[in-house]
Amino acid sequence: MRRAGSVVAGALTMLRQNLSVGMTTQNIDDLAMSFLKKNNAKPAFLGYRGFPASICVSINSEVVHGIPSSKRKILDGDIVSLDFGCVVDGFYADSAVTVPVGKVSDAALKLIRVTEESLERGIWAATAGNRLGDIGFAVQSHCEEAGFSVVRDFVGHGIGRSLHEEPQVPNYGKKGAGLRLVPGMVLAIEPMVNAGGHEVRILEDEWTVVTLDGRLSAHFEHTIAITSTGPEILTR
């Protein structure tokens, strides 16, 4: 899983460096597939439950699961969420980042910053002996203190020989509640944070999730291992 995580981290780093105004979201998918081939890895998302691409590209009010398209161009001021996973020797890794492109509003930059901070706080809480609710509480409290809301309808997950395994990892919760964390667990923690309300809906393509109120959303994710010495980020 460290090898898979390294490939995912490398791909997202490359994509962040190449995102530019005017490129299509299909260009992003093409770059991601090329990176996988060079690193002898397979896409985790392509064909998963029928998903037609190797990466999810979600822009502005799109929360997750945006489908790349040759007709969709990135515009100046967009915030672009990239959710990407791969398989190496039968093991999965999954990560996401939200990237500002061009001249982005201060409000959007704050949303991105707070969402990434909430992921870091969730990871800090993912120590052996704590519980799943500690992760969710850490994420939720940080976001809500900043005036944002966490999505309830989609959550993080266990990961390993499959992309999605038990347990579910909500981005909300109560301290001390839920499953106890033990060394050997591997989790994908992924705050999806909205500038407005937490409610979402799915578009007619049956994949793309958008905010119900049309306001911005940001998404960050890491695959982490619970170890006896603390959480290890496999997709850093």
C-alpha positions in Angstrom: 0.0 0.0 0.0 3.0 2.3 0.5 3.9 1.7 -3.2 0.4 2.4 -4.3 0.3 5.5 -2.1 3.5 6.8 -3.6 2.1 6.5 -7.1 -1.1 8.4 -6.2 0.9 11.1 -4.4 3.2 11.5 -7.5 0.2 11.7 -9.8 -1.6 14.4 -7.8 1.6 16.4 -7.5 2.1 16.2 -11.3 -1.5 17.2 -11.9 -1.3 20.2 -9.6 1.7 21.4 -11.4 0.0 21.1 -14.8 -3.5 22.4 -14.1 -4.0 25.6 -16.1 -6.8 27.8 -17.5 -8.2 26.4 -20.8 -7.3 22.7 -20.4 -10.2 20.3 -20.4 -11.0 17.9 -17.7 -10.4 15.1 -20.2 -6.8 16.4 -20.5 -6.5 15.8 -16.8 -7.7 12.2 -17.1 -5.3 11.6 -20.0 -2.4 12.9 -17.9 -3.4 10.7 -15.0 -3.6 7.5 -17.2 -0.2 8.3 -18.7 1.3 8.6 -15.2 -0.1 5.2 -14.2 1.3 3.5 -17.2 4.7 4.9 -16.6 4.5 3.6 -13.0 3.1 0.1 -13.8 -0.1 0.8 -11.8 -3.7 0.4 -12.7 -6.5 2.9 -12.2 -8.7 2.3 -9.2 -11.8 4.2 -10.5 -12.0 3.3 -14.1 -14.9 0.9 -14.5 -15.7 0.9 -10.7 -19.5 0.5 -10.6 -19.4 1.8 -14.2 -17.4 5.0 -13.6 -16.0 5.9 -17.1 -12.7 7.6 -16.1 -9.5 7.1 -14.1 -10.0 10.3 -12.0 -12.8 12.3 -10.6 -12.6 16.0 -11.5 -15.1 18.2 -9.6 -15.2 22.0 -10.1 -16.6 24.7 -7.9 -20.1 23.6 -6.6 -19.3 20.0 -7.6 -18.5 18.0 -4.5 -17.2 14.7 -5.8 -17.4 12.2 -8.7 -17.2 14.7 -11.5 -16.7 12.9 -14.9 -13.9 14.2 -17.1 -15.1 15.6 -20.4 -13.4 17.0 -23.6 -16.1 19.7 -23.5 -15.5 21.0 -20.0 -12.7 23.6 -19.7 -11.1 24.9 -16.6 -11.7 28.6 -16.2 -9.8 31.4 -14.4 -11.0 31.4 -10.8 -12.2 27.8 -10.7 -11.4 25.6 -7.8 -10.8 22.0 -9.0 -11.0 18.9 -6.8 -9.0 15.9 -8.0 -9.9 12.6 -6.5 -7.6 9.8 -7.6 -6.7 6.2 -6.8 -4.6 3.3 -8.1 -3.9 -0.4 -7.6 -0.4 -1.8 -7.2 0.1 -5.6 -6.8 -3.6 -5.9 -5.7 -3.5 -3.1 -3.1 -5.3 0.2 -3.3 -4.5 3.8 -2.4 -6.8 6.9 -2.7 -6.3 10.6 -2.2 -7.8 13.9 -3.2 -6.8 17.6 -3.4 -8.6 20.8 -4.3 -6.6 23.2 -6.4 -7.2 26.9 -7.1 -6.6 27.9 -10.7 -5.9 31.4 -11.7 -7.2 34.3 -9.7 -9.4 32.7 -7.0 -11.5 34.6 -4.5 -10.4 34.9 -0.9 -13.5 33.1 0.2 -12.7 30.1 -2.0 -9.1 30.1 -0.7 -10.3 30.0 2.9 -12.6 27.1 2.1 -9.7 25.2 0.6 -7.4 26.0 3.5 -9.9 25.0 6.2 -10.8 21.8 4.4 -7.1 20.7 4.2 -6.6 21.7 7.8 -9.6 19.6 8.8 -8.1 16.6 7.1 -4.8 17.1 9.0 -6.8 17.3 12.3 -8.7 14.1 11.4 -5.4 12.4 10.8 -4.0 13.6 14.1 -7.0 12.0 15.8 -6.5 8.7 14.0 -4.3 7.1 16.7 -4.6 3.6 18.1 -7.0 3.5 21.0 -9.1 6.4 19.7 -12.4 5.8 18.0 -13.9 6.7 14.6 -16.0 9.4 16.2 -12.8 11.2 17.3 -11.8 11.5 13.6 -15.2 12.8 12.6 -15.4 15.2 15.5 -12.0 16.7 14.7 -13.0 17.3 11.1 -16.5 18.6 11.8 -15.6 21.0 14.7 -12.8 22.7 12.7 -15.0 23.2 9.6 -18.0 24.4 11.5 -16.0 26.8 13.6 -14.9 28.5 10.3 -18.6 28.8 9.2 -18.6 25.8 6.8 -20.5 22.5 6.8 -19.4 18.9 6.2 -21.2 16.7 3.7 -23.1 13.9 5.5 -24.2 11.8 2.5 -20.7 10.8 1.5 -18.0 9.6 3.8 -14.5 8.1 4.0 -13.8 4.4 4.1 -11.5 1.6 4.9 -9.2 0.6 2.0 -6.9 -2.3 1.2 -7.4 -5.1 -1.2 -10.6 -3.3 -2.3 -11.2 0.4 -3.0 -14.0 0.6 -0.4 -13.9 -1.5 2.7 -15.4 -1.3 6.1 -15.5 0.8 8.2 -17.2 3.9 6.9 -15.4 7.0 8.2 -17.8 9.9 8.6 -16.5 13.5 8.6 -18.8 14.2 11.6 -19.2 12.5 15.0 -18.8 12.5 18.7 -15.7 12.1 20.7 -15.3 8.6 22.1 -18.0 7.1 19.9 -17.8 4.4 17.3 -15.3 1.6 16.4 -12.0 1.6 18.3 -8.9 2.2 16.1 -6.2 -0.5 16.3 -2.9 -1.0 14.5 -3.2 -2.5 11.1 -6.3 -0.6 10.0 -6.0 1.5 6.9 -8.4 4.3 6.3 -9.2 6.8 3.6 -10.1 10.0 5.5 -11.7 12.5 3.1 -13.4 15.7 4.3 -15.9 17.1 1.7 -16.7 20.6 3.0 -19.3 23.1 1.7 -19.3 26.9 1.9 -23.0 26.8 2.5 -25.3 24.0 3.7 -24.3 20.3 3.9 -27.1 19.1 1.6 -26.1 17.7 -1.8 -27.8 16.2 -4.9 -26.7 14.0 -7.8 -26.9 15.2 -11.4 -28.5 13.4 -14.2 -25.3 11.7 -15.2 -25.9 9.6 -12.0 -22.4 10.4 -10.7 -21.6 14.1 -10.2 -22.5 15.3 -6.7 -23.2 19.0 -6.3 -24.1 21.3 -3.4 -27.8 21.7 -3.2 -27.5 25.5 -2.7 -25.0 25.9 -5.6 -22.2 27.2 -3.3 -18.6 26.1 -3.5 -17.2 22.8 -2.1 -13.7 21.5 -1.4 -12.4 18.0 -0.9 -9.1 16.6 0.5 -8.2 13.0 1.2 -5.3 10.8 2.4 -4.9 7.1 2.8 -3.5 6.5 6.3 -2.3 3.4 8.2 -3.0 3.1 12.0 0.2 2.1 13.6 1.4 1.6 17.2 3.5 4.8 16.8 0.8 7.0 15.3 -0.9 7.4 11.9 1.3 7.0 8.8 0.2 8.9 5.7 0.6 6.6 2.7 -0.4 9.2 0.1 1.7 12.1 1.3 
